[in-house]
């Protein structure tokens, strides 16, 4: 019998902790404790040094794997089955604006006062806050008295993360409750979509109903938070924009209000933009850019062009077609339509940049520089693919250190009957749309997958 796997995990944790300490020391700071309200120097992926990013992933992965290795399996599985209680409680405190009520209250407030101000039951709110404090969100400073901490500050109504959390715990929980039913008792009335079985509507149609208007507005804000935590702003750094010719034009396909691409435009003044989305979204985008980056409008660096990517061809002859967090919202058939509508607009030198989640396998292969083709099962070498692989005995995809990627995949399954995809699945989508895979650029919790026309 050997305890080598436990020793190896603790060794990885110790080494990664030292790396974290070193990176914080390099900017003259100690690692913030949970009790502090300061966010610290490293908040979004583009600000985090590469060594620190990897150390955090290793700590998250190794600590979870260590806990699961030493705890009784039954206890672990019961804990996992009760995980839905935490998001349900987060929904309550966000809607009640508890973090807002505790702002500038370092000594905290009694749960009774928080309940009075929010209109909730005192005893139930006390139990909810104590549960969350036990999970390190909020702090119980005295019995029944609670204060904000570093984590609960992200639940302020002004932070887009709170909107993102609410989307997942509101629409997400409703949908996931019906996942098993849609799989084991299929029905034509819901198309196999758990969210539709729960509400009677598709996700985006629900947001157009009177009972879903608030959630629709919240979803738009939440997507800004999603872009921040997964590193969407890394688009300005990971791709060689400085080597692109002056006046290169990017078409942001289904780009929403253009929050992500705006950062790229600010960082690289030699590129121009065509922002394309539904007419009502484009109206919102015009207002957003007028407020946040009016210089781009004044210098005619941005065009706002309404279109439907399932029905119409994208803007003709652009140098780049940027598709960010769009394809994961659609099944393969619709993704092919979107990509083919982009392919029709491309010139021979155009490139497609898909900026999205790319899933990794949870098993080691003989050579991670090789990919197995889905179409003919032949092993092909992709020299432009160098995926980061976690050190053993961690899972090669970093396990819990990258779990948000796989949680997103499950949310997409239950909410919109869509999916996150592996690199091979993107390559196959590209082939069916006459697009050739060129290269993958790792970019935080998402990746940039580059294609050219053929």
CORBELTA-V288300 format. One record per pair of residues at least 4 apart in sequence whose C-alpha atoms are under 6 Angstrom apart, sorted by the first residue. I is the first residue (numbers start at 1). J is the second residue. D is the distance in Angstrom with one decimal. If there is no record, write none. Layout:
<<I,J,D> <I,J,D>>
This chain:
<<4,8,5.9> <9,62,5.6> <13,59,5.4> <16,55,4.6> <20,52,5.6> <24,29,5.2> <24,30,5.8> <25,29,5.3> <34,149,6.0> <34,150,5.2> <35,149,5.0> <36,149,5.9> <36,150,5.6> <37,149,5.4> <37,150,4.7> <42,47,5.7> <42,48,5.4> <45,231,4.9> <46,234,5.6> <57,401,4.4> <58,62,5.7> <59,63,5.8> <60,401,4.7> <61,398,5.7> <61,399,5.5> <61,400,4.7> <61,401,4.4> <62,66,5.9> <67,71,5.9> <87,169,5.4> <91,166,5.8> <93,97,5.9> <93,98,5.3> <96,118,5.5> <99,156,5.4> <100,156,5.5> <108,145,6.0> <108,146,4.9> <108,147,4.0> <109,145,5.3> <109,146,5.6> <110,144,5.8> <110,145,4.1> <111,115,5.9> <111,126,5.5> <111,144,5.8> <111,145,5.8> <112,122,5.1> <115,119,5.6> <115,120,4.7> <115,121,5.9> <115,122,5.1> <129,133,5.9> <132,137,5.2> <133,137,4.9> <133,138,4.9> <133,139,5.1> <137,151,5.4> <137,152,5.3> <138,147,5.8> <138,148,4.8> <138,149,5.2> <138,152,5.4> <139,146,5.5> <139,147,5.2> <140,145,5.7> <140,146,4.4> <141,145,5.8> <141,146,5.7> <148,152,5.6> <155,162,4.7> <160,221,5.7> <160,222,5.2> <160,225,4.7> <161,225,4.8> <163,218,5.4> <163,222,4.6> <164,222,3.8> <166,170,5.6> <167,171,5.6> <168,172,4.4> <169,173,5.2> <175,194,4.9> <175,195,4.0> <175,414,5.4> <175,415,5.8> <176,414,5.6> <178,194,5.0> <179,194,5.3> <180,184,6.0> <181,185,5.3> <182,186,5.1> <182,192,5.3> <190,196,5.5> <190,197,5.4> <193,417,5.5> <194,414,5.1> <195,415,4.9> <196,200,4.8> <196,201,4.8> <196,202,5.1> <201,205,6.0> <201,206,5.3> <202,206,5.9> <206,212,5.5> <207,212,4.3> <207,213,5.1> <207,216,4.6> <208,213,5.8> <218,222,6.0> <227,232,4.9> <230,444,5.8> <230,445,4.7> <231,444,5.0> <234,443,5.9> <236,264,4.7> <246,270,5.0> <247,270,5.4> <247,271,5.0> <247,272,5.9> <248,271,4.9> <248,319,6.0> <249,271,5.8> <249,272,4.7> <249,273,5.5> <249,318,5.4> <249,319,5.3> <250,273,4.9> <250,320,4.6> <250,321,5.8> <251,273,5.9> <251,274,4.6> <251,275,6.0> <251,321,4.8> <251,322,5.9> <252,275,5.0> <252,276,6.0> <252,322,4.8> <253,276,5.3> <253,322,6.0> <253,323,5.3> <254,276,5.5> <254,277,4.5> <257,285,4.1> <258,262,5.9> <265,269,6.0> <272,301,4.8> <272,302,6.0> <273,302,4.6> <274,302,5.7> <274,303,4.7> <275,304,5.1> <276,305,5.0> <276,306,5.4> <277,282,6.0> <277,306,5.2> <277,307,5.4> <278,306,5.4> <278,307,5.4> <278,308,5.8> <279,306,4.8> <289,293,5.0> <289,294,5.9> <290,294,4.5> <296,301,5.0> <296,302,6.0> <297,302,5.9> <308,312,5.6> <309,338,5.6> <310,338,5.6> <313,341,4.5> <314,342,5.2> <314,345,5.8> <316,345,4.5> <317,345,5.9> <317,346,5.3> <317,347,5.3> <319,350,4.6> <320,350,5.6> <320,351,4.9> <320,352,5.7> <321,352,4.7> <322,353,4.9> <323,354,4.8> <324,354,6.0> <324,355,4.6> <324,356,5.9> <325,356,5.1> <327,335,5.8> <328,419,5.2> <328,420,5.2> <329,418,5.4> <330,334,5.9> <330,418,4.9> <331,418,4.8> <336,340,5.9> <340,433,5.2> <346,350,5.6> <351,451,5.7> <351,452,4.9> <352,450,5.7> <352,451,5.0> <353,449,5.6> <353,450,4.7> <354,448,5.6> <354,449,5.0> <355,447,5.7> <355,448,4.5> <356,446,5.2> <356,447,5.6> <357,446,4.4> <358,421,5.5> <358,422,5.1> <358,423,5.9> <359,421,5.6> <359,422,4.5> <360,397,5.7> <362,395,5.9> <362,396,6.0> <362,397,5.6> <364,396,5.9> <369,386,6.0> <370,381,4.8> <370,382,6.0> <371,380,5.7> <372,377,5.9> <372,378,5.9> <372,379,4.6> <373,377,5.1> <373,378,5.7> <384,439,5.2> <385,440,5.9> <389,396,5.0> <390,396,4.7> <390,398,5.4> <395,399,5.4> <398,402,5.7> <409,419,5.3> <409,420,5.0> <411,415,5.9> <412,416,5.5> <412,418,5.2> <412,419,5.3> <413,417,4.5> <413,418,5.2> <413,419,5.8> <421,425,5.8> <427,437,6.0> <430,435,4.6> <431,435,5.3> <434,454,5.5> <435,451,5.8> <435,452,5.5> <435,453,4.6> <435,454,5.8> <436,451,5.2> <436,452,5.2> <436,453,6.0> <437,451,4.5> <438,450,5.4> <438,451,5.3> <439,450,5.2> <440,448,5.7> <440,449,4.6> <441,447,5.7> <441,448,4.9> <442,447,4.6> <443,447,4.8>>
